[in-house]
Structures are given as C-alpha cells and as structure tokens.
Amino acid sequence: MTELRDRAVALYDAFTHEHHDRRTLLKQMTALVGSVAAAEALIVGIAASPAGAAVIDPADPRLRTEIVTGDEAGKPSRAYVAAPAKAKGKRGTVFVIHENRGLTPHIQDVARRVALAGFTAIAPDLLAPQGGTPADEDRARTLIGTVDYDVALAQVAAMMAKARAQPTSSGKAGIVGFCWGGAFVNRFAIAAGPALAAGVSYYGPAPAPAEAAKVRTPLMLHYAGKDARVAATGLPWIEALKAANKPVEAFTYPNVDHAFNNDTSAERYDAAAAALAWDRTIAFFHKQLDA
C-alpha cells in the first residue's frame, strides 16, 4: 500500500509541476489502482482541498486582516495582510509566498498563523498582473507558468520597502514560501540584498549553485525526504551556500512528501514534520526580525 501511495504521489507531482493534463493524470491513476472511481478518490486525497478547514478563523478577533490592492512595478498588485489586533511596540514583517495555485485560502490561513506568532504577515498574489488568482486551480497552475519573474521580484521588493517603513515595523522583513513560493524565496534572496533580513524556503527548487555568492541574508531551508525532484537541486544549493560562507540552516524531514506542511492535503500532510518545521521557522524569524 505504501509503494502504491508513493507512486500515486509521484504521478500527481508530475501533473502539478510538469504536464498539467488532468486527463493524462486520471488515465495514469486508473491504471495504477484499477478503476476510475478509485483513481478520482486518490487524486482528491493527494490534492490540496480548497474547502479545507482553516486553522485560524478569518474573523479571529485577535487579528486585523484586509486585502490591499495597488500598482507595483507598473503592474496591478494585490496582497492579503494580517496583523495582531492589539500588539504593542514594533514588529517584523513576514511575506508569505504562495504555491503554484496562487493566493489560496490556505495561504491566507498561513499568513494568519504568522500574524498570531507576532508579525505583520503579507501574502502577495503574484498572479495579480494576470488578473489575480482564479478559483480554478488548474487555471492557476497554467497562469503561474506565465509569471514575469522580474516583475514578481520587483513587486515584492516594493511592498517590502513600504512595509519596512511603517511606524509599527521593526524595520526588518523576512520571507517564507512553499513549493513555487519556496523557489521564489531563494530567487528573492539572491536579488534583494540587505533589504531582506531572513528567508525560509519550504521544498522549493533551488537556483544554480553559482548564484549562492549573491545571497546576503540568513536562510532556512526545509526539504521532504521523499521529494527527489526538489532534492536534486536543493542539495547542491545547500553545499554552495556553505562553501560561500553564507548563513544557512537546512533540514530534511525523513519519510515525508513534498508539500508536507499543507494540511489541506490528506495524503501529503505530516503533522509531526509540519509542527517541527513551523516551530523552527517562527523561532528563526523572531531571532532575525525582532526589534
């Protein structure tokens, strides 16, 4: 059963990160489990559920939340912002970068978790220049492939500059991202220079090792033990960062899948690994961002 499940997850990952053809996915899953009904049930279990319950209620009175729209880098911008409702003193800002499905309710939920940990959380919709994150996740995956990376990097940099200048800010900002967003964190760390005080990447494909010398911020990298696709780029990236004497902490969580932090995916989510990675992430941000 474990072998079948692992093969199913690998097929789904190929769908979500490579071919995006749902008919091919269904055909492959049906061949694996023997029937269309069983294949569809397995796909539902592996996929993140848009209807997954929020960990933090969007109306939680401990928080202030809003959608902020504007124009950054000459393109429309949009972000979900969450902050403690009654916090005193200055606090760091953490940008939360979404997966390849855009600014989903789950990512907004993650932003609220960050805010409850004592930060201002800003989750940009990096599909805003294309009209914003659509409800159809397959459509979102298609759109993510059309993102102009230079524009996305510039939009987050502009938002970060404004956030750091706010009266409630400690003047320090960090960034955390998941999957596509984890890759974005690595790229942003290369481009941001001293404006970025801390970066955390969850199972994000890494840049070329030669880019490590450009990183000027402490990084924390989380990887899944079963995620061979990302590990193929992640391990050389870790080695290059260390060789360049860059501050990096890297953790691999054994026997868990890519997206193990996403609690809206019944088959992928691993509560123990997610809790450990999250505790490490929040402690890291407090160390790097607190005034």
N, C-alpha and C positions, 0 to 999 in steps of 0.2 A: 504493500500500500504506500509506503514512504517513497519507493522508487517511482511509482506511478504519479504520485503527487509532485515529485520533483520534476518529472518530465513535463507534466502539465504546466507547472510554473514557468519552465523554460520556454514552452510554446507560447504562453501568454506574454512573456517578456519579449520574445521575437516580434509578436504582433504589436505590442505597445511602443517598442523602441525602433522597429525596423520597417515592417511592411504595412501595418495599419489596415490590413484587409481582413474584415471580420468574417467573410465567407471562408477564406482560407483557414482562419483560426478554428471556426466551427467544424470544418471538414477534418482538420488535424485532430481536434479533441474528440470527435466522434470515432475516428479510427483508433484512438487511444483507449476510450472507455466503452465503446460498443454500441452506443445509442445517442441520438440527438438530444433526448431529454437529459440523460446523464451528463452529456457534454455541456449543455446550457447551464445545468446546476453547478458544475465545476467552475465554469467561467465566472458565474456570479460570485462564488466563494473566493476566487482569486482577485477579481477586480475590486477596486475601491468603490464603496457604495455611496452615491451622492446623498442617499437618505440616512446614512449612518448617524447615530445619535451624537450630539455634541457633548464633549466632556465639560465644557463651560457654557452655560446658558448665554445666548447672545444678549439677553436682558439682565444679566447678572448685575445687581446694584453696586457691586464693588468696582465696576469698570465704567468708563466712558468710551463709547465706540461711535465711529462715524465713517462714512465714505467720503473721501476727498477727491475732487476732480480738478484738472487744470491742464496746463500745457508745459511740458518739459522737453528740452532738446528739439523744439519745433514740432512736436507731435502731441496728440492728446494723451493725458496721463490720468490714472485712477489708482487709488490705494485705499485699503481698509486700515483704519487706525484704531488701536485700543490702548488705553492708558488707565492706570489706577485712578479711581474717582477721588480719593481723599489723601493721596500721598503728599508728604511734606518734604521739602528740600529738593535738590536736583537729582536727576536720574539719567542713566544711559538710555540710548535708543537702539533697538534691535530691529533690523529689517528682516522680514520673513519672505523667502523667495519660493515660489510655488513649483510644483511638479509640472510635467508636460501637459496637464489638463487645465492649467491656468489657475485663476484665483477662485478656488472651490470653497464651499462651506467648511470643509475640513481644514484648509489652510487658514481661513479666518478663525477657526477654533484654536489652531496652534498659536495664532497671534494673541488670542485672549489668554492662553496659558502663559505666554511670555510676559504679558502685561501683569498678570497676577503674581508673577515672580519679582515684580518691582521695576519693570522697564516700560518705556513707551515702545509699543510694537507697531511697525508699519509694514503692511503686506502689499506691495505694489502688484497691480495687474499688468504684467508685461505684454499682454495681448491688447492693451488699450489702443495702441496705434492702428490695430486691425479691427477696431470696433468693440473690443472687450471680450472677456471670456464668455463663450456661448454655453448654453445649457447642455448641448450635445457634446459629450466628452470625445467622441471620435472626431468631431469637427475641430475641437480644441487641439487635439494631437496633430491634426493637419496644419492648423494655423501656427502651432509652435515652431514648425519647420520653416516658416516664413519670417520669423522674427529677425529684425536687423539688430545684430548683437551690439554694434556700435551705438545705436540709438538706445537700446535697453541699458547698456552700461552708463550712458550719459544721463538717462532719466533717473536711475538710482543714485548716481553721483549728485545730481541736482537736488533731489529730495533729501539726500543725506546732509548736504550743506545747509539747507533750510532747517532741518531737524536739529542739527548741532547748535544752531544759533538761537534756538528757542529759550526763553527765560527758565523753563523747567529742566533744561538739558544740562547734563554734566559736561557737555562739550565733546563727549565721546560716543562713537557709534560702532555697532557691530552688525554682522550679517549672518544669517543661518539659512540654509537651503536644502531641499530634498530632491534627490534624483536629478532632473533637469536643473532644478534650483541649486543642487549641490555642485553641479558643474559650473553654474553661474558664479557661485561663491569663489571658486578657485580662480576663475577668469577676472572677477572683480578685484580680488586680492592682488593680482598682477597689475591691474590698471589704476587702482585707487590711490596708491602711495600712502602718505601719512594720515590722510583723512579717515582711513579705516583703522579702528583700534583692535578689532578681533573678528575672526571668521570661523564659522563652523559649517562643515560640509557633511551631509549625510548621503552616503553611497552615490557620490557624484563622479562621473567620468572626469578624468584629470587632463590638464593640458600637457603639452610636450615638456619633458623634464628640463629642457634648456631654458624654459620660462621661469624656473624656480628662483633664479638670481634676482628677478624683478620684484619678488614679494617683499613687502616691508611691514607686515603685520603678523602677529601670532595666529596660528591656525590650529584648529582641532578637526580631525578627520575621522568619521565613523564609517566602517565598512561591514558588510554582511559576509559571513563565512562561505555561504553558498553562491555568492554573486561573482562568478568567474569573469563575466563580461566587464564589470567595473574594476575588479581586482587587477585585470591585465594592464590597466592604465594607472590605477591607484598606487600599486607597489613601487613602480619606478618614480612616481611623483614624490612619494614619501622619502625615498632614498636620495633624490635630487635636492629636496628641501634640507635634509640633514647635511648633505655634502656641502651645501651652500651656507651652512650655519644659521639657517632660519629657525625660529622658534615654532616647533610643530609637535603636537601630541596626536598620535594615531592609534585607533583601537579597532580591532576586528572581532566581531561577535560570532563565535562558532555556531554552526548548525542553524543559522537563520537565513532568511531570504532577503533579497533586495526589497526595499520598502517595509522593513520590519517595524518601523516606527508608526506606520499608518494604521490606526486602529479601526478604520472603516473597511479594511480588507481582512475578512475572517481567516483566510488561508495564510496570509503573509505575516500578519501581526504577531509579534512575540513580546508579551508583556514584560518579561524579566529583562530582555535586552533593551527594550524601549525605555523602561524606567531607569536603567543604569546609564544609558546614553544621555537621557534627558537630564539626570542629576549632574552628570559631568558637564553637560552643555551650560546649564544655568550657573553652576559654580564658576566655570570659565568666564562667562560673561560678567558676573559680579566682580571677579578678580580684575578683569581688563577695563571695565566700563564705569564702575562706581566712582563717584567724585572723591 
